[in-house]
Amino acid sequence: MKPLTRWQRTTLVALTVGYAGYYICRSNLSVAAPLLLAEYRSAGIDEEKLGLIASIGLFFYATGKLIGGTLCDFAGGRRMFLLGMLLSAFATVAFGLSGGFATFVMAWSLNRFVQSVGWGALVKIASTWFPPERLGTIMGVLALSYLFGDAFAKLLLGQLLSLGLGWRGIFGASAAILLAVAFGVSRVLKESPKDVGEEEPEARKTNLYGDRGNELRPESLADLLLPLLKSPTFLLVCVMSFGLTVLRETFNFWTPTYLVQVTHLSASDAARWSGAFPFFGGLSILAAGYLSDRFFATRRGPVMFLFLVPATLCLVGLAGVEEGSAALWPVVLISATGFLLIGPYAFLSGAISLDLGGKKASATAAGIADAVGYFGTVISLVGVARLANSESWGAAMGVLALIAGATAGTAGLYWWRRDRARRIALT
């Protein structure tokens, strides 16, 4: 095996394991939610208040995405990747020591803010290690870190719940695991092939910066931002990110509570079954990345559209599930939604951000696209809880189906625009 190939595989594993570690300290609130509600409902913390905690955290996460992506492009990915892990472990311990609404908000907001640098740092490192023609597949593998990481975290933490560990113990265990992962990753992760005496691959020639897309550091903030902000294609990416992030984060956070309240599963069983959404989402990422590279010549648009149309129909099916139903049909629909939704989602802050941003602005492109989606989710998490409380979970799922349909339409427009640009470039 060539040295570069060996280092690429090492980097791929380190980034995948490292970002999965982030989710140990992110999925823990979702898993602990039923226990927190049971303990603090008498103190005024209900589903809506818990949704507010998550939404405020998402606001800080989205804000951090805007700042963190830019910092990664200027400061480098490795440093920011490891720093985010260390600070997240600290914030997780702080949450476990908290005991009221205000302290929960502060600790969770700090955790989400420092975690916001993780994905942008990962994208920055990937831009220096892997060639453009493999980015769909490579970013698909890397995106498994947040799907399988989420699934693993929920399965592991759900098992700890079933063994009698309380919600405070869950947060303490999460922090310890993340610190161990950070130490292991720091031993093998390198910023660039140049750090081991190898050459970096060229950026995609059609990136928004042209030949300057191969520069690892931007000259100024304007040099970094203006090509992205003036691009209509990047605007469509942000619109899709809004819709798909709202859907993904709603399922990530509320699925355990949904299964407890609608199908009457226990908290531990609901935590374990909620892992079906990210698990099948991980399969979706592999399928979507492979299809775009192998059969659609790195075109992401048709794959997104063809996945999102049936995803909308699955959400329509969930809207028809009544309270007290057996868990099988809702779990099947949640699994199918994960399979059809997450592949398109992963393109936006992964392969598409690298396609458009090159090495110079890959982290910033991913950060902006992610931030737009998470700012929308700030409102949606509280809105879903309010709608579920005042109407029903079926009504909430109906609204999510409308969002999915609108996003599928935007994906179709993106497909048409990119194919038109490709035809013009070839004439």
N, C-alpha and C positions, 0 to 999 in steps of 0.2 A: 504494500500500500504506500502511495506517495505521502511524504510528510504533510503537504497541504491538505490532502484528503483526510488524513488522520486528525489534523487540527480542526478541520471543518466539522467533522463528526463530534469531536470533543466539545466544540463550541455549541453545536446544536443541542447536545445533551445537557450541557451546563445551563443554557438559557431556558430550556424546557423545564428542567427540574427547579431552577431558581424562580421562574415566574409562577410555577405551580405552588411553590412555597408561599408566595404572596397570598394565595387564596386560603391557606390555612388561617390567616389572620383577617380574612374578609368574609368567608362563608360562615364563620362562627356566630355572627349575630343572627343570621337567618335560622341556623340550627337551634340557637338558644332562645329564639323569640317566644315559643309557647311557654317556656319556663319563666321568662321575664314577665310575660303577661300574667301568668298565674300568681307570681309573687308580688307584683307591683300594681295590679289592677285596682286594689283598694286605695292605692296612693294616687290614682288618677291616670296611670299609664295604660291606655287601651290600644287597640289596633291602630287607631288614627295617630296617637302620640308616638307609637313605635315607628309608624311610617314617616312621621315628621323627623324623628331622629335619623332615619335612613336618608331622607330627602335632604336634610341639612348637610349630612356627610357627603352626599353626592354633589351638592353645590360646591363644597370645598374640593372634592375630587375633580370636578370639571374645571374649576379655577386653576387647580394645580396642573391639569393637563395643558392649559394654555402656557403656563409659566415653565413647567417641567420639560415640555418638548423643545422649547427654545434653549433652555439650559443644556439639554443633552447635545444639541447640535453645536453649541459653543464649547462646552466643557468636556464632552466625550461620554460615551455610553457606559463603560465599565464602572467608572467612579459613581455615577448616579444610580446604577442598578443596585450596587451593594449598599449604598447609603440609604436608599429607600427601604431595603429589607431591615436594616438595623433600627431605623426610626420607627418602622411599623411595629416591630416587636415591643419597643418601649411603650408606644401608644396602646397596644393591646393589653399590656399589664395594667396600665392606668385605667382602662375601661373595667377590667376585672376588679379593681379596687374601688370603683365608683358605687354610688348607692342612691341616685336620684336623677330626675329628668335632666337637670342642668348639667350635672357632671357626666351623664351619659352622652349628651350632645357634644360637650367639649372633647371628650376622649375619642369618640367615634369620628368627629370632624377632623381631629388631628391625624388619626389613623388614615382616613381616606386621602387627606391632603398629601401626606408623605408617600403614600402608595402610588400617587398619580404619576411619579416619574418612571415607574417600572417598565411599562410597555414601550414608551418612547425610547428609553435607554436600550431595550431589547431590539427595537427596529433599527436604531442607529448602529448597533454592533452588527446586525445582520447585513446592513447595506455595504459593509466593508468586507464581509466574508464570502458572500454567495453571488453568483452571476445572475443577470436578469432573467435568462430563459428558464431558470429553475425556481424563481421566486414564488410562483403560485404554490408549488409543492412544498418548498422549504417553509414558507410562512404558514402553510397549512399545518405542518408538523409543529411549528412553534406555537401556533394558536391552540394546539391540543393542551398546552400548559394551563390555559385558563378554563378549558372545558373539563379535561380529566382532572386537573387540579381541584376544581370546584366539586366534581363528583367524588374524588377521593377524600376531600376534606369533609364532605357531608356524610360519607359512609363511615369514616374514621371517628368523627365527632359524634355521629349518631350512635356508634358502638360504645363510645365512652359514656354517653347518656344512659344507655341501657345497663351499663355496669354501675350506675349510681352516681357518677360524677355530676356535680351541680354546674350551673352556668358559670360561676366564678372559676371553677376548676377547668372548664372548657377553655376559657380565655387564657389562663395560665399555661395550659398545655400547648395551646396554639403558639404563644410567644416562644416557648422553649424549642418547639419544632422548627420555627422559622429561623431562629438563631443558628441552629445546627445546619440547616440548609445553606444559610449565608456563608458560614465558615467553609463548607465543602466547595461551594461555587467559587469563592475567592481564590482557591488553590489552583484552579485550572483555567479560568476565564481570561482571555486576552482581548484587548481593544481591536486589534487589526492583525491581518497576516504579516504585516511588516514587523510586528513585535517578535515573530519567530523566524524572520528572514525570508518570508514569502511575498509574492506580489498580490496586490488587491485586484479583483475583477473590475471591469469597467461598468459604469452605471448605464441604464437603458438610454439609448440615444434620443428617444422621444420624450424624455423628462422635460419639465417646464423650464429648466435652466440651461438646456443645451449642453455644450461642452463643459460649462462651469458646474454641471451637476456632479462631476467627478471630484470636485474640491471637498475635502472633508470638513472644513470650517468655513462658515460664511464671513464675508468681509464686514458686514454691518447688519443691523436689524432690518433696514429697508431692503437690502440685498436678499435677505432671507424671506421676508414676508410678501413683498409686492407681487412676484410672479404667481404665488398661490392665490392671493386675494383677488386678483384680476381675472382669474380663470373661471369661465362658466362651467366647465367640466368639474372643477373642484367644488363649485357650489352645489352641483347635483350630488356629489359624494357626501357633502355635509347634510343635505336634505335626507338622503337615505340613512345616514348615520343617526339622525334624529329619530326616525321611525323605528329602526332596528334596535337601537340601544334602549328605547322605551320598552319594547317588547322583551328583550333579553333580560334587562334588569328587573322588570316586573316578575317574570317567571323565577329568576334567581332568588329573589327575596321572598316572594309571597307563596311559592309552591308548597312549602311545609305547612304553613297556616291554612292554605286552601284545602289541602288534603285532610287536615284535622277537622276543619269546620264543615266541609261538604261531604266527605266520605267517612268521617268519624274514625279515622285511623289514630293510633296512639302517636305521641310526639316523636318517639324513637323510630317507629315504622314510617311515619311521614317524612322524617329526615332522610332515611335510607332510600325511600322510593323517589324522593325529589331529585336524587342523583341521576335519575333516568334522563332528565332534560339535558344536563351538560354532557352525559355520556353519549347519547345519540347525536348531540351537537358536535362532539368530537369526530364521530364518523362522518358527519356532514362536511366538516372542514377538510378532511382527507379526500372525500369524494369530489367536492367542489374544486379544490386546488388541482387535483389530478386531471379532472375533466377540462379545466381551463387551459392547462399546459399541454395536455396530450391531444385533445380533440378540437379545441377552439383557438389554437395558436395564441395563447396567453390573453384571449379576450374574456374579460370577466362579466360583461354585461349580459350576454345570453344565459349564462349559468345562473346569475342572480335572479333574473326574471322567471326562468323555468322552475326555480325552487320556491319563489315567494308566492306564486299563484296558488299552488296546493297548500302552502302554509296558511294562507288566509282561510281556506275551507276547513282546515283543522280547528282553527279558532272559532269558526261558526259552529262546529260540532261541540266544542267546549261550552259555548254559550247556551246550549240546550241541555246541559247536565243539571239535574235537580239535586237539591240537598238530600242526603240520605242514600244516594246511589252507591252501588258497589264500586270499589276503587279501581277495578280492572279497566273499564272504558276510559275514565279520565286519565289514568296512567298511560294507556296506549296513545291517546290523543296528545298528551303532554310530550311523550317520547317522539311522536311523529313531528310535532311542531319544532322540537329541538333539532331534529334531523334536517328539516327544510329551512329553518331560520338562520342557524348559526354559521353555516358555510358562507352565505352572502354577507353576513355581518363581519366575518373575519377578513374578507377581502378589503373592506373600507380602510381600516387602520393598519393593514398588513401589506399585501402585494400591491394594491392600488396606491397607497401612500409612497411606497418605494418606486413604483412606476412613474409617479408624477414628481416626487421630490428628489430623486437621485440620492447620492451620498450627502449632499449639502443640506437638504431640508427634509430628510425622511422622518426624523423625529418630530419636527414641527408640523408636517402634514398630518401625521398620525395623531398628534396632540390636538390640533384644531378640529379634525373630524370627530375624534372622541369627545372633545369638550362640548361641541354642539349637541351631540346625542345625550350626554349626561346632564346638561342644563335642562333639556326637556324632561328627563327622567326625574329631576328634582320635584317637578309638579306632579308627574304621573303617579309616583308611589303613594303620595297622600291622596290623590284623586281616586286611585283604585281602591284604597282602604275606605274612603268616604262612600264611594259608590257601592262597595260590597256591604257596608253597614246599613246604608239607607235603602238600598234596593235589594241586590243579591249579587252573588259571584257570577251568575249567568249574565247579568247586565254588564258587569265589568268586562267579562270576556267578549261580549258583543262590541264594546268600544275598542278593545284591542284588535278585533277582526277588521274594523274600519281602518285603523292605523296600518295594519298589514296590507290591506288592499291598496291604500294610497301609496305606500312604499313600493309595492310591486309595480304600480304605474310609473313611478319615478325611475325604477330600474329599467323599464322598457324605454323610457326617454334617453337614459344614459347609454343604453345599448345602441340606439339609433344614432346618437350624436358621435359616439366613439367610432362606429363603423363608417360614418360619413367622413370623419377626419382621417381615418385610415385610407379610404379610397382617394381622398384628395392628395394625401401624401405620396401615393403610388402613381399618380398621373403627372 
